[in-house]
Amino acid sequence: MKKATEDLANMRIEQEKQAQELDRLRAEEAKNYQLAEEELVREQQRLYDEIQKQRQEVDRPPLPPRINTDVEDAAPPLPRRPVSAAGTVSPAQRPLLYTAPPAQNSYLSPQSHKQVPSSPLQGYIPPPPPGPPPAQATTPVQPQSDQHVSPAVVSPGHTSQQTPYYPPPPQSSQAQPSPRIQEQASQRNSYHAPVPVSPQQQQASTPSYPPPPSVQSPPQRQPIVQSRPVSAPKPPRVKTPEPAQLHDCGAKAGLECSGSLTSFPQHWFYHAAVPEFVICARCYVDLIYDTKFRDSFRKVFYDDGHKRRCRFNIRRIKDTLLPEAVESGSLDKLVEFMKRRIIIKDCREQNITEGESWYKAADIPNGTICKACFEDGLITSSFAKYYQLLPNEGGAYCDLSVWFLKRKFMDYAKENKWAQFCQEFNQRAQIPECPKIDTINANERAWYKPINGPRDLQACAACYHDYFYASEDQDNWRQVAGGNFQTRCILGQLNHIIPMHQALDDEDRSLFWNAAWEMDKYPVCNREGTEGSSWYTPINDPPGWGICAACYEGIIKPIGGARWFMKDNSTKPDELYLCGFSLGHPRAVQALEAYVSARNWGDSKLFLDWTAQWGHVQQCPRKNFSKNRRWWGWGVLAICEDCYASFAKGTALEPRFALTGVREPEKERMCDIYSPRMRGLYAEACRTGDLEGLLAVGEQRHVVYTQTIMQCEQILNQQKIAAMQAQMLGTQGTFYKSMGWAQDATMGHSYTVGNSYAGYGHANEWVMQGYSYDRQSREAAAEVMSGGPLMRIQMLEARWREVE
């Protein structure tokens, strides 16, 4: 152990030396840049002096006579612009007219949630570039003409005749934001228009996708909403469900089907012929219990921690196989499908998979549908005859994971609109995917904003097509121009996606719009932390965990569970906090799973207990050294708080711990119980009581760590230094060559210079020195890219994995 400690100290000293070497290289690079700039200035001054001297030696010709300006002739009149330009230029050459739209809702919101930089106006829609998307049609109801027509901007006085009615923001039932928050909101909503650019520049820089019909089609038509029949009012949704009650079948049924993977302890049902094809209690109660097949399925309670999902809630079973079984009195076809379906891999959605066969159609060249989705519902549609199972070269993902196809596939299949489906499928396939929580340059996507909707709400082309294209809300959106600034897709944020999906499931889009209006009052939930928002904490007030107001308004209030939260008055508006539902939080996924379980079973304790136990616990650092943490175990076998709470708490060796959870602000440790191997050895020591053997294994593991992982880090640091040196040499080479070529362009040369290292035939010494630096840069880069260091790292990592 002493040797390992000495090796560790030596490695730390070596790392400090490498860090100092990096700082020295950076300082040397900066100094070289400064010297090169000074040398360039001196060289330019010398060249200028020589040119002036040469000009003075040559006899200058006499100046021309000065023009008398005492009396100026009248300037000729400017040529008049013709009143009508018809026939003078082609429609493609005619410049696009630009009219400033109203100030309201006319900007694309940038990335920041405070001060919004300049952004292009909303009224201008760039024409589509040559190439994709195809020009057969841009909307599901109107074909696109051969010539693109720029839509005219509706004046404010005629907006009421053109724009469909949009519901005003709902009145909030809670207290208004503080004056400071209102002030920050007013700052966020202040915009400064940028310098307008020409339509040609916008066309070259901004991608364009087919705009919605409300801004493209010349004939004016009434909104679709007015022509639809008024549906019967739906019963109000239960916002915070009550605890699940025991059903007559002997199982508690959750609020919704357990269609997603879950390890929550619950009852499952299955047929004896296919035990793996499990059915949740909700589907059993709703679909099977009232039929004569209730006794054909067995009940089992699983609490083993393995994740399962209900396989009964699919279109083919609910719409076809189960009704046929009830009518015929036989489950043979249903059981046969269960046996065939259970051996097919589940849909991987948008995760790219290689080596699989996919269902493809000849009219959709790049479309791929997985076997699971095809068997679960598409095989019974009128479009099934167009698909055949074919192998795919390279990776692919299932296109039915795209929400536009989830919404419209069966609608078009019922009406047998294959040509229109293919056209819109191909159109959607050409749109880049949503950047989701990442920020992106606004010129890299096409963007849409609601006409009279929330001010900061905006959607990329992918999200617009997935959720609003060819829907009753299509006319409420219009395409807007991008700009050279960073922005994000608001509709791609988690607290907008969740109410959107719930609205589609409930067939009530007002649920999404009400949530969007409320979220628009607060800053965007940022994965690096949110400032200037209101905060909510669970009613048990767990330490160090809460959610921002945007997630409360977008997830909790529309989905359910508002009674489980309370306003947190201890936060300060000018401080940065990380939301517990933000995907930047290390435990956001577990928090959402706990919330979903609590909502589904109507038991707030499931969520409140999770926040109290895990909300403040940092994730395991694994093999990385970390400080300012709480540790359990021993010096040579440390256990972090994450692994202690999930594994070591309450074990037989806990009374013998030397470290008992005391926080060590300066001491750096790594966790030793995160790997399956070490957990197995720890469990074995708990059974046998052999603590000395376990600590000996831990000590040997630390020795191997210093000989492998720390060596790998040292090699990587050396590679980084070499890469920086290669980059610096390449920059110096470019600088010296440019300086030499500038001198040669001004003064010329009567001879060339060179040597065996830099080559011959260079115009002057500056160019030769630049080529010398270029060769040094290539040599350093070749050393960095050589396979030797990589092979050493792989060998060391293999040795570490033996004891990890």
C-alpha positions, 0 to 999 in steps of 0.5 A, a space after each residue: 500500500 505504501 508503494 501504491 501511495 508513493 506511485 500515486 503521489 508521483 503520478 500527481 506530480 507528473 500531472 502537475 508538471 504536464 499541466 505546467 507544460 501546457 501552460 508554458 506552451 500556451 504562453 509561448 504560443 501567445 508570445 510567438 503570436 505577439 512577436 510575429 505581429 510585431 515583426 509583420 508590422 516592422 516588415 510592412 513599414 520597411 516595405 512601405 519606406 522602400 516603395 516611397 523611396 522608389 517613387 521619389 526617385 522616379 520623375 512624377 508627371 505633371 498634374 492635370 489642370 484643376 477643374 473650375 468649380 465656381 459655376 457648376 453645370 446643372 446635373 442631368 435628371 435621374 432616369 425615371 423608373 417605369 411604372 409597370 415592369 411587366 415583361 421586362 424581367 422574368 418572374 424568377 429575376 423579379 425582386 421579392 417585395 418586403 413589408 414589415 409585419 406587425 410587431 406582435 409575434 414577429 421574431 424567432 426567440 433566441 437561446 437566452 431567456 433574459 435579454 433576447 438578441 436581434 432576430 429576423 422578422 416573421 413576415 418574410 418566408 424564404 423561397 425553397 432552395 433547389 432540390 429537396 423537398 419535392 415539389 409535388 405538394 406541400 400540404 395535404 389539401 392543396 397542390 403546390 404550383 410550379 412557381 413559388 409565390 411569396 405570401 403577402 403580409 397581412 396588414 394589422 387592419 385585416 388580421 381579423 379576416 385572415 387569422 383563425 380565432 385563437 383562445 386567449 391565455 387562461 387566467 392563472 389560479 395561482 399568485 402572479 409572479 413577483 415584480 422582479 420576475 415580471 421585470 425580467 419577463 419584460 426584458 425577455 420580451 424586448 426585441 431589437 430588429 437586425 439589419 434587414 438582409 436581401 431575400 437573395 441572402 436569406 435564400 442562400 443561408 436559410 433552409 426552407 420547408 413547405 409553409 402551412 397553407 394559411 400563408 401560402 395559398 393565394 385563395 382565402 378560405 375560412 379556417 378549418 375550425 369553423 367548418 368542423 362539427 362541434 363535438 360533445 364536451 368531454 368530462 374533466 380530467 382527474 388531475 391528481 388521481 386517487 389511490 388505486 383500489 383492489 378490483 374484484 379480480 384480486 389485483 389493483 389496476 393502475 390509472 393507465 396501461 403499463 405500456 412502458 418498461 417498469 420495475 414497479 411491484 404489481 400484478 400481471 396476467 398471462 396465458 399459460 401457453 405464453 407466460 412471457 406475454 404479460 398483461 397489466 391489470 389495467 388492460 385485463 380489467 378493461 379488455 378481458 375481465 368482462 369476457 368469458 376468457 377471464 379464467 383463461 389468464 393467470 395472475 402473478 405478482 412480480 417484485 423482483 426488480 426486472 423491467 416489464 411492459 404490458 404487451 396487450 395494449 396494441 391495435 391489432 389485439 384490441 381492434 382485430 384479434 380480441 373481438 374475433 376471439 369473443 365472437 368465435 369463442 376461441 383464443 387460438 388465433 390470439 394465442 398463436 399471435 402471442 407466441 409469434 410476437 414474443 420472439 420478435 424484438 421490440 421497436 427500438 424507436 429512433 435508436 439506429 440498429 444494424 443487421 436487421 431486416 425492415 419492411 419497405 415500400 417501393 414508393 418510399 425509398 428511405 422508409 423503414 418499419 420494424 417487424 414489431 410495429 408491422 405485426 402490432 397493427 400495420 399488417 391489418 391496414 390497407 397499406 400492408 400490401 405495399 410493404 415487403 420484408 427486405 434486408 437493409 445495408 447499414 443502420 436504420 431506425 423505425 419510421 413509425 417512431 416519428 410522431 407525424 406517422 403515428 398520427 396520420 398513418 392509420 388515418 390515411 390507411 382507412 381512406 386508402 390515400 396511399 399516394 398522399 401518404 407517400 408524398 408526405 412521408 417523403 417530405 417529412 423524411 427530408 426534414 432534419 431532426 429536432 435539436 431537442 434540448 441543444 441550442 443551434 444556429 437559427 439558420 440551420 433549421 426552418 422555424 414556425 411560430 403560432 400566429 396569436 399564441 404564446 410569444 416565446 413558443 417556437 417549433 422547428 420544422 420537424 416538431 411542426 410536422 410531427 404535431 401540427 401539420 395536417 391537424 386542426 391547429 395547422 392554420 394557427 402557425 406560420 413559418 418565420 425566418 431564422 438568423 445568425 444566432 443561437 436558439 432552441 426548439 421550445 416544442 422540443 423541450 420535455 415540459 412541452 413534449 409531455 403535455 403535447 403527447 397527453 393532449 394527443 392521447 386525450 384528443 384534447 389539444 386545449 390541454 397543451 395550449 393552456 400549459 403553453 400559455 402558463 409556461 410562457 410566463 417563466 424562463 425556459 428550463 435549462 439543463 445548465 441551470 435556470 435563473 429568475 424562475 419560481 420554484 416548487 418543492 414536494 410537500 415533504 420538503 426534501 433537501 436539495 431537490 425541486 422543479 422550476 415553474 415551467 416544469 410545474 406548469 407543463 408537467 405537473 398541472 396538466 398531467 396530475 399531482 399538483 397537490 404533491 407540490 408547494 411553492 418554495 419561497 426560500 429561493 432567490 430570483 438572481 441565483 442559478 438552480 438546477 431543476 429536478 426534471 431537467 435532463 441536465 440533472 443526473 437523476 432526472 430520468 429516475 425522478 420522472 419514473 418515480 413521478 409516473 409510478 406515483 401518478 399511475 397508482 395514485 400514491 404520492 408516497 412513491 414519489 415523495 419517498 424517492 425525493 427524500 432518499 435520492 433527490 440530494 444524493 450525488 451520482 457514483 463517481 465510479 473510477 474517477 477521483 472526487 472530493 467534498 463527498 460523504 464516504 462509507 467503508 474503509 480507506 482502501 475500500 471506499 463506498 460513495 453515498 449512491 452505492 451505500 444507499 443502494 447496496 451496502 446499507 444494512 449489510 453485515 459489514 456495516 458495523 465494521 465501517 471505518 468511514 461512516 458518512 462524514 463529508 471530506 471537503 478536501 480528501 479525494 477518493 474513488 468509489 470501489 463498490 460500483 462494479 459487479 465484481 467488487 459487489 460480488 466480493 463484498 457480498 461474499 465477505 458479508 457471508 463469510 465475515 472475511 474482512 481482511 481478505 476483502 481489504 487485501 483485494 481492495 488494496 491490490 485493486 488500487 495498486 493496479 489502478 495506479 499502474 493502468 488508469 493513471 498511466 492511460 491519463 498520462 499518455 492522453 495528456 502527452 497526446 494532448 500536448 503533442 496535438 497542441 504543438 502540432 496545431 501551433 506549428 501549423 498556425 505559425 507555418 501559415 503565418 510565415 508563408 502569408 507574410 513571405 507571399 505578401 512581401 513577394 507580391 510587393 517587392 518581387 524576388 530575383 532568386 529563390 531560397 531553400 534547403 533539404 528540410 523545407 524544400 527548394 524554390 521558395 520566394 524568400 526566407 519567410 516562405 521557407 520558414 513557413 514550410 519548415 513549420 508545416 513539416 514539423 506540424 505534420 511530423 508532430 501530427 503523425 506521431 499523435 495519430 500513430 497507433 502506438 499510444 492507442 495500443 498501450 492504452 488498450 492494453 492497460 485498460 484490459 488489465 484494469 478491467 480484470 480487477 475493476 
